[in-house]
Amino acid sequence: MANLQHFQAKVCYTAAGVLIVEGKVLLIKHKKLGLWLNPGGHIEPNELPHQAAEREFFEETGIRVKAVDVVGLYDETTTEFLPNPISTNLHWISKENYWGRLQDKESTDKTWSNGCEQHVNFLFLVQPVAGVDLQFNAEETLGINWFSAEELETAEIADNIRQEIAHSFRAADHLEKMKSVM
């Protein structure tokens, strides 16, 4: 058996955007998981995390968005600084692949063809560039919907996503308060 002390899961980097408009958050229903998630996906080579979040959001919803810096430390015209994610998390995608590799067996989970065993996800608060007209993309998702905080309580959402969305509502409120002071 492999030495567990030095054996790491195969990590892929992803980015997602959370869009809150008029007290509702926009979520997509993930094709493989069947759960409601923030629109997002894998970061491509030579792509920055916030750019991946913006691109994936558009691909999955049809809405063009821009990642915003909720910290508010930087002027938008300063190009040296990038938007800060409001959350970064590490979660399992395929423990089966990981344990199969530990035992020198072929992966038992064929649904994750890119070989990821864990994702490091960067979550950005995003704002629409123009309108918020949805364009459902059946190739990307099973569904798309706006959820109020109350509706989130009964929606099919993983606990960590529910926590991120609650944090996102607080971050959006903080950003609005900062704007009103300036």
PALODO-950224 format. One record per residue: residue number from 0; residue in one letter; x, y, z of N, C-alpha, C, O, CB in turn. Coordinates in steps of 0.1 Angstrom, whole numbers, plus 5000, padded with zeros to 4 digits. Each point is the difference from the previous one (the first is absolute). Glycine has a CB too. Layout:
N
 kollum gumi n.xx n.yy n.zz ca.xx ca.yy ca.zz c.xx c.yy c.zz o.xx o.yy o.zz cb.xx cb.yy cb.zz
    NUM    a    X    Y    Z     X     Y     Z    X    Y    Z    X    Y    Z     X     Y     Z
...
//
This chain:
182
 kollum gumi n.xx n.yy n.zz ca.xx ca.yy ca.zz c.xx c.yy c.zz o.xx o.yy o.zz cb.xx cb.yy cb.zz
      0    m 5008 4988 5000  4992  5012  5000 5009 5012 5000 5011 5001 5006  4970  4987  5006
      1    a 5014 5023 4981  5008  5012  4999 5001 5007 5014 4992 4998 5009  5000  5005  4967
      2    n 5019 5005 5025  5002  5008  5012 4990 5011 5001 5001 5010 4992  5024  4984  5008
      3    l 4965 5005 5009  4990  5010  5001 5005 5014 5004 4994 5010 4996  4991  4972  5010
      4    q 5026 5018 5001  5005  5013  5004 5004 5009 4988 4999 5012 5001  5009  4977  5020
      5    h 4997 5005 4968  5004  5008  4989 4991 4999 4988 5004 5005 4989  5019  4992  5019
      6    f 4965 4997 4993  4992  4998  4989 4988 5010 5000 4993 5001 5009  5013  4975  4991
      7    q 4994 5033 4990  4990  5010  4999 4990 4997 4989 5002 4994 4990  5015  5023  5019
      8    a 4971 4989 4994  4989  4999  4990 5004 5009 4988 5007 5009 5001  4976  4986  5017
      9    k 5012 5001 4970  5001  5008  4988 4991 5012 5001 4988 4998 5001  5019  4982  4985
     10    v 4998 5032 5015  4993  5012  5002 4998 5008 4987 5009 5001 4992  4999  5000  5031
     11    c 4980 5003 4974  4997  5009  4989 4995 5013 5006 4993 5000 5010  5001  4980  4974
     12    y 5008 5031 5009  4996  5013  5004 4988 5005 4993 5000 4999 4987  5024  5006  5019
     13    t 4966 4999 5001  4988  5005  4994 4996 5014 5006 5006 5004 5009  4986  4972  4988
     14    a 4999 5030 4996  4995  5013  5004 4985 5001 4997 4995 4995 4991  5028  5016  5005
     15    a 4971 4997 5013  4985  5001  4998 4996 5015 5004 5008 5007 5007  4988  4968  4998
     16    g 4993 5029 4990  4995  5013  5003 4986 4999 5008 4992 4991 4997  5020  5018  4983
     17    v 4986 5000 5029  4987  5001  5006 4994 5014 4997 5006 5010 5003  5002  4974  5016
     18    l 4981 5015 4975  4993  5013  4996 4987 5001 5008 4992 4991 5001  5017  5007  4976
     19    i 4990 5013 5030  4989  5003  5009 4993 5013 4994 5007 5011 4999  5004  4978  5022
     20    v 4977 5010 4975  4992  5011  4995 4987 5001 5007 4992 4990 5001  5019  5008  4976
     21    e 4986 5014 5029  4987  5002  5006 4997 4989 5011 4988 4995 5000  5003  5017  4979
     22    g 5019 4984 5029  4998  4991  5010 4999 4985 4996 4996 4992 5008  4993  5026  5004
     23    k 5014 4979 4976  5000  4986  4995 5014 4997 4994 5006 5008 4994  4969  4993  5002
     24    v 5028 4986 5005  5013  4995  4995 4996 4991 4988 4991 4992 5000  5021  5009  5023
     25    l 4997 4999 4967  4998  4992  4988 5008 4988 5001 5012 5000 5002  4983  5020  4984
     26    l 4999 4968 5013  5007  4987  5001 4996 4992 4988 4990 5001 4994  5010  5000  5031
     27    i 5010 4989 4972  4997  4991  4989 4999 4986 5007 5006 4997 5010  5007  5017  4972
     28    k 4980 4977 5011  4999  4986  5005 5011 4992 4993 4999 4998 4988  4976  5004  5017
     29    h 5034 4993 5002  5012  4993  4995 4996 4987 4993 4992 4992 5006  5022  5018  5012
     30    k 4991 4987 4970  4996  4988  4993 5004 4987 5007 4992 4991 5000  5010  5023  4979
     31    k 5010 4986 5026  5005  4987  5006 4995 4998 5014 4998 4989 5005  5022  5013  4980
     32    l 4979 5009 5023  4997  4999  5014 4985 5001 5003 4995 4995 5010  5027  5015  4995
     33    g 4970 4997 4986  4986  5002  5002 4997 5009 5011 4989 5000 5005  5008  4977  4987
     34    l 5013 5032 5012  4998  5009  5010 5001 5015 4995 5006 5002 4989  5004  4981  5027
     35    w 4984 5026 4991  5001  5014  4996 5013 5006 5004 5004 4998 5012  4971  5004  4990
     36    l 5033 5004 4989  5013  5006  5003 5001 5013 4994 4992 5004 4991  5018  4973  5010
     37    n 5000 5030 5003  5004  5013  4993 5006 4996 4986 5007 4991 4999  4997  5021  5024
     38    p 4993 4996 4967  5006  4997  4987 5015 5001 5001 5006 5010 5005  4973  4999  4983
     39    g 5028 4981 5006  5014  5000  5000 5006 4988 4993 4993 4992 4995  5007  5021  5026
     40    g 5013 4986 4979  5007  4988  4994 5015 5002 5001 5005 5008 5007  4975  4989  4978
     41    h 5027 4994 5007  5014  4999  5000 5007 5013 4995 4995 5006 4990  5003  4969  5007
     42    i 5013 5028 5009  5008  5011  4996 5009 4995 4988 5007 4990 5002  4993  5021  5021
     43    e 5000 4996 4966  5007  4995  4988 5015 5005 5001 5003 5009 5007  4976  4991  4979
     44    p 5030 4993 5007  5014  5005  5000 5001 5015 4996 4993 5004 4991  5014  4973  5003
     45    n 5001 5030 5012  5003  5014  4998 4988 5009 5003 4999 5011 4996  5017  4983  4987
     46    e 4974 5001 5025  4988  5008  5004 5001 5002 5015 5004 4992 5008  4982  4998  4974
     47    l 5011 5023 5022  5000  5003  5014 4987 4996 5006 4990 4998 4993  5025  5021  5003
     48    p 4984 4978 5017  4988  4995  5007 4988 5008 4997 4989 4995 4997  5025  4995  5020
     49    h 4987 5023 4985  4988  5009  4998 4995 5000 4985 4988 5001 4998  5020  5013  5021
     50    q 5002 4984 4972  4996  4999  4986 4992 4987 4997 4990 5000 4992  5030  5014  5002
     51    a 4985 4975 5012  4993  4987  4999 4985 5001 5006 4991 4995 4994  5031  4993  5007
     52    a 4977 5019 5010  4987  5002  5006 4991 5007 4991 4988 4997 4998  5022  5003  5025
     53    e 4995 5011 4971  4992  5008  4990 4996 4992 4988 4988 5000 4995  5023  5021  5013
     54    r 4999 4972 4986  4997  4992  4988 4990 4989 5003 4990 4998 4993  5033  5007  4999
     55    e 4979 4987 5019  4991  4989  5003 4986 5005 5003 4990 4994 4996  5030  4993  5013
     56    f 4979 5024 4998  4987  5006  5003 4992 5003 4987 4989 4996 4999  5020  5014  5022
     57    f 4998 4996 4969  4994  5003  4987 4996 4987 4993 4989 4999 4995  5024  5022  5004
     58    e 4996 4969 5001  4997  4988  4993 4988 4992 5005 4992 4994 4993  5032  5004  5002
     59    e 4974 5003 5019  4989  4993  5006 4987 5007 5001 4990 4994 5002  5028  4994  5011
     60    t 4983 5026 4987  4988  5008  5002 4996 5009 4988 4989 5004 4999  5016  4994  5025
     61    g 5005 5005 4968  4998  5010  4989 5001 5015 5005 4998 5009 4993  4987  4974  4996
     62    i 5019 5018 5024  5001  5014  5006 5015 5003 5001 5008 4993 5006  4970  5004  5007
     63    r 5025 5015 4981  5014  5005  5001 5002 5007 5014 4992 5008 5003  5010  4994  4971
     64    v 5008 4993 5033  5002  5006  5013 5015 5004 5002 5008 4997 4992  4974  4989  5017
     65    k 5020 5022 5001  5013  5005  5004 5002 4997 5015 4992 5003 5008  5008  5015  4974
     66    a 5012 4975 5021  5003  4998  5014 5004 5013 5007 5006 5008 4994  5002  4968  5000
     67    v 4987 5025 5018  5002  5013  5007 5008 4997 5013 5000 4989 5005  4979  5021  4986
     68    d 5028 5000 5013  5009  4999  5012 4992 5005 5012 4998 5012 5001  5023  4990  4985
     69    v 4974 4989 5022  4992  5004  5012 5008 5006 5011 4994 5007 5009  4990  4976  4985
     70    v 5029 5015 5005  5008  5006  5011 5000 5016 4998 5001 5007 5010  5014  4972  4991
     71    g 4985 5025 4987  4999  5014  4997 5012 5008 5002 5000 5012 5002  4977  4986  5004
     72    l 5035 4995 4993  5012  5007  5002 5006 5006 4988 5008 5009 5001  4996  4975  5017
     73    y 4991 5012 4970  5006  5004  4988 4991 5007 4991 4988 4997 4999  5027  4984  5003
     74    d 4990 5029 4991  4993  5008  4990 4999 4991 4988 5009 4993 4996  5000  5029  5012
     75    e 4979 4977 4985  4998  4992  4989 5009 5003 4988 5003 4991 4992  4974  5008  5015
     76    t 5029 5013 4993  5009  5003  4989 5014 4995 5002 5008 5001 4991  4978  5019  5005
     77    t 5017 4975 5016  5013  4995  5003 5001 4985 4995 4994 4991 5006  5009  5025  5014
     78    t 5005 4982 4970  5000  4987  4993 5009 4990 5008 5000 4988 4997  4995  5023  4981
     79    e 5013 4993 5031  5010  4991  5007 4993 4991 5010 5005 4990 5004  5013  5027  4993
     80    f 4970 4987 5007  4993  4993  5010 4988 4993 4994 4993 5005 4991  5014  5011  5026
     81    l 4991 4971 4988  4989  4992  4994 4989 4999 5011 5002 5002 5012  5014  4985  4974
     82    p 4971 5010 5009  4990  4998  5010 5003 4989 5010 5005 4989 4996  4978  5019  4987
     83    n 5014 4993 5029  5002  4990  5010 4988 4991 5001 4989 5004 4999  5025  5011  5014
     84    p 4988 4972 4987  4989  4991  5002 4994 5002 5014 5007 5003 5010  5003  4980  4974
     85    i 4977 5014 5018  4994  5002  5013 5001 4986 5007 4997 5000 5012  4988  5018  4980
     86    s 5019 4972 5001  5001  4987  5007 5010 4991 4991 5000 5001 4988  4977  5001  5022
     87    t 5030 4990 4997  5009  4990  4993 4998 4987 5007 5002 4999 5012  5015  5018  4980
     88    n 4978 4973 5001  4998  4987  5007 5006 4988 4993 5003 5001 4988  4976  5009  5021
     89    l 5024 4980 4999  5005  4987  4995 4990 4990 5002 4996 4998 5012  5028  5009  4992
     90    h 4972 4986 4986  4990  4989  5002 5003 4988 4990 5006 5001 4990  4977  5017  5017
     91    w 5012 4971 4998  5002  4987  4992 4991 5000 4988 4988 5004 5001  5018  4984  5020
     92    i 4999 5007 4968  4993  4997  4988 4999 4985 4998 4989 4995 4997  5019  5027  4993
     93    s 5003 4971 5013  5000  4985  4998 5009 4994 5010 5012 4998 4997  4982  5005  4979
     94    k 5001 4993 5035  5008  4993  5010 5003 4986 4994 5011 4994 5004  4978  5018  5015
     95    e 5002 4982 4973  5002  4987  4994 5013 5000 4992 5008 4990 5001  4967  5006  4998
     96    n 5027 5014 4992  5013  5001  4993 5012 5000 5009 5010 4994 4997  4978  5019  4985
     97    y 5011 4996 5028  5011  5001  5010 5004 4987 5006 5011 4995 5000  4982  5029  5004
     98    w 4997 4969 5002  5002  4987  5007 5004 4990 4990 5008 4991 5003  4976  5015  5015
     99    g 5011 4994 4970  5004  4991  4989 5015 5001 4997 5007 4990 4998  4970  5010  4993
    100    r 5028 5013 5008  5014  5002  4997 5008 4996 5012 5011 4995 4998  4983  5024  4987
    101    l 5001 4983 5027  5008  4996  5012 5002 4985 5000 5011 4995 5004  4980  5024  5009
    102    q 4999 4973 4982  5001  4986  4999 5005 4995 4987 5000 4988 4997  4982  5011  5019
    103    d 5024 5010 4976  5005  4997  4986 4989 4993 4992 5004 4991 4992  5019  5007  5018
    104    k 4965 5006 4991  4989  4994  4991 4996 5011 4991 5002 5012 5002  4991  4973  5016
    105    e 5001 5010 4971  4994  5010  4990 4988 5007 5007 4993 4994 5008  5014  4992  4972
    106    s 4992 5027 5017  4989  5008  5006 4986 4993 4998 4998 4995 4989  5016  5026  5007
    107    t 4978 4980 5014  4987  4994  4999 4990 5011 4996 4988 4996 4997  5018  4987  5020
    108    d 4997 5029 4984  4991  5011  4997 5003 5006 4986 5010 5008 4998  4988  4997  5027
    109    k 4995 4991 4965  5002  5004  4986 4993 5013 4997 5001 5005 4988  5002  4971  5005
    110    t 4989 5030 5016  4992  5011  4996 5008 5013 5000 4996 5010 4994  4984  4979  5016
    111    w 5032 5011 4997  5008  5012  5000 5012 4998 4991 5011 4997 5005  4981  5008  5019
    112    s 5006 4996 4964  5010  4996  4990 5013 5009 5000 5010 4996 4996  4971  4996  4990
    113    n 5018 5020 5021  5012  5008  5000 5010 4996 5011 5010 5006 5001  4976  5013  4990
    114    g 5010 4971 5017  5009  4995  5010 5001 5007 5013 5008 4996 5008  5005  4996  4973
    115    c 4979 5018 5021  5000  5007  5013 4995 4991 5011 4990 4992 4998  5006  5030  4990
    116    e 5011 4979 5023  4995  4993  5012 4995 5010 5010 4991 4997 5008  5025  4984  4988
    117    q 4990 5031 5004  4995  5011  5008 5000 5013 4992 5008 5001 4990  5001  4988  5031
    118    h 4982 5020 4983  5000  5013  4994 5004 5011 5010 4995 4999 5012  4987  4994  4972
    119    v 5026 5016 5012  5002  5012  5008 4992 5011 4992 5003 5003 4989  5021  4991  5020
    120    n 4965 5011 4998  4991  5009  4993 5002 5014 5005 4999 5002 5012  4985  4979  4984
    121    f 5017 5029 4995  5000  5014  5004 4986 5006 4996 4996 5000 4989  5030  5001  5007
    122    l 4967 5004 5014  4987  5005  4998 5001 5016 5001 5005 5006 5009  4984  4973  5001
    123    f 5006 5027 4979  5000  5014  4998 4986 5006 5001 4990 4994 4994  5031  5004  4992
    124    l 4977 5013 5020  4988  5008  4999 5000 5006 4986 5010 5007 4997  4988  4997  5029
    125    v 4992 4995 4966  5000  5006  4987 4988 5009 4999 4990 4999 5007  5021  4981  4983
    126    q 4990 5029 5000  4989  5010  4997 4998 4999 4985 5009 4998 4992  4996  5017  5027
    127    p 4982 4987 4976  4998  4999  4986 5006 5012 4993 5000 5011 5005  4978  4978  4999
    128    v 5027 5008 4984  5006  5011  4991 4989 5008 4993 5001 5012 4999  5020  4974  4998
    129    a 4968 5006 4999  4989  5007  4994 4987 4995 5007 4998 5004 5011  5014  4997  4966
    130    g 4980 4991 5017  4988  4996  5006 5001 4986 5006 5011 4994 5001  4977  5019  4982
    131    v 5001 4982 5022  5000  4986  5006 4991 4991 4994 4993 4992 5006  5013  5019  5015
    132    d 4993 4990 4965  4991  4991  4993 5007 4986 4999 5011 4999 4994  4980  5021  4992
    133    l 5002 4970 5019  5005  4987  5000 5000 4993 4987 4990 5002 4992  5003  4996  5032
    134    q 5017 4994 4973  5000  4991  4988 5003 4986 5004 5012 4997 5002  4995  5023  4983
    135    f 4983 4972 5017  5003  4987  5005 5008 4992 4990 4997 4999 4988  4981  5001  5025
    136    n 5032 4993 4992  5010  4992  4992 4999 4986 5005 5006 4996 5010  5009  5024  4986
    137    a 4977 4972 4996  4998  4986  5004 5012 4991 4999 5001 4990 5007  4976  5013  4985
    138    e 5033 5002 5001  5013  4992  4999 5008 5002 5013 5008 4991 5004  4992  5012  4971
    139    e 4998 5008 5032  5008  5003  5012 4992 4997 5013 5007 4996 5010  5004  5022  4977
    140    t 4976 4983 5013  4993  4999  5013 4987 4992 4998 4995 4999 4989  5016  5022  5019
    141    l 4983 4975 5003  4986  4994  5000 4990 5011 5003 4988 4998 4997  5021  4981  5011
    142    g 4995 5032 4997  4990  5011  5002 5007 5013 5005 5012 5000 5003  4971  4982  5003
    143    i 5010 5028 4995  5005  5013  5004 4988 5007 5007 4989 5000 4995  5029  5002  4987
    144    n 4985 5005 5030  4989  5006  5007 5005 5010 5010 5012 4999 5005  4975  4980  4992
    145    w 5005 5031 5006  5003  5010  5010 4994 4995 5014 4989 4994 5000  5011  5025  4983
    146    f 5007 4983 5028  4995  4995  5013 5001 5011 5010 5011 5007 5001  4997  4970  4993
    147    s 4982 5025 5014  5000  5009  5011 5007 4993 5012 5002 4988 4999  4977  5024  4993
    148    a 5025 4995 5018  5006  4993  5012 4990 4990 5006 5005 4989 5004  5008  5032  5000
    149    e 4974 4982 4996  4990  4990  5005 5000 4988 4991 4999 4989 5005  4988  5030  5005
    150    e 5013 4982 4977  4999  4989  4991 5012 4991 5001 4999 4988 4997  4987  5026  4988
    151    l 5026 4992 5019  5012  4992  5001 4999 4990 5011 5007 4989 4999  5006  5030  4992
    152    e 4979 4983 5019  4999  4991  5011 4995 4986 4996 5003 4991 5007  4993  5029  5008
    153    t 4996 4980 4975  4994  4987  4996 5005 4995 4986 4997 4989 4996  4983  5017  5017
    154    a 5029 5001 4981  5006  4996  4987 5010 4989 5002 5006 4999 5011  4990  5024  4980
    155    e 5006 4969 4998  5010  4989  5001 5014 5006 4998 5005 5002 4989  4978  4982  5001
    156    i 5023 5020 5022  5013  5007  5000 5008 4993 5010 4996 4998 5011  4994  5025  4981
    157    a 5023 4975 5005  5009  4994  5010 5002 5011 5011 5000 5012 4998  5012  4973  4984
    158    d 4991 5010 5030  5002  5009  5012 5011 5010 4998 4998 5012 5003  4994  4970  5011
    159    n 5019 5014 4980  5011  5010  4997 4996 5010 4991 5004 5012 5001  5013  4970  5003
    160    i 4975 5015 4986  4995  5010  4990 4990 5009 5007 5001 5012 4998  5003  4972  4983
    161    r 4988 5011 5027  4990  5008  5008 5008 5010 5008 4995 5012 5001  4988  4969  4999
    162    q 5028 5015 5007  5008  5009  5008 5006 5011 4991 5000 5012 5004  5004  4969  5013
    163    e 5001 5015 4971  5007  5010  4991 4989 5010 4996 5004 5012 4999  5013  4971  4993
    164    i 4971 5013 5005  4990  5009  4995 4996 5010 5011 4999 5012 4998  4993  4970  4986
    165    a 5007 5013 5028  4997  5009  5012 5011 5010 5001 4997 5012 5002  4990  4969  5010
    166    h 5025 5014 4987  5012  5010  5001 4999 5010 4988 5004 5011 5002  5010  4971  5009
    167    s 4982 5013 4978  4999  5009  4988 4990 5011 5002 5002 5011 4996  5005  4970  4989
    168    f 4982 5015 5021  4990  5011  5003 5005 5010 5009 4998 5012 4998  4984  4971  4999
    169    r 5026 5013 5013  5006  5010  5009 5011 5008 4993 5001 5012 5002  4995  4972  5017
    170    a 5011 5010 4972  5011  5007  4992 4993 5011 4991 5005 5011 4999  5010  4969  5002
    171    a 4974 5016 4993  4993  5009  4991 4994 5012 5008 5001 5011 4995  4993  4970  4989
    172    d 5001 5016 5028  4995  5011  5009 5011 5009 5003 4998 5012 5000  4984  4973  5009
    173    h 5030 5009 4995  5011  5008  5004 5004 5010 4988 5003 5011 5002  5005  4970  5014
    174    l 4993 5013 4972  5004  5008  4988 4990 5011 4998 5004 5012 4997  5006  4968  4993
    175    e 4977 5018 5011  4990  5010  4999 5001 5011 5010 4999 5012 4997  4986  4972  4993
    176    k 5018 5013 5022  5002  5010  5011 5013 5008 4997 5000 5012 5002  4989  4973  5015
    177    m 5021 5009 4978  5012  5007  4997 4998 5010 4988 5005 5011 5001  5008  4969  5007
    178    k 4979 5016 4983  4997  5009  4988 4992 5012 5005 5002 5011 4995  4998  4969  4990
    179    s 4991 5018 5024  4991  5011  5005 5008 5010 5008 4996 5012 5001  4984  4973  4999
    180    v 5031 5011 5006  5009  5008  5008 5009 5009 4992 5003 5011 5003  4996  4972  5015
    181    m 5004 5012 4970  5010  5006  4991 4993 5011 4992 5007 5007 4992  5006  4973  5007
//
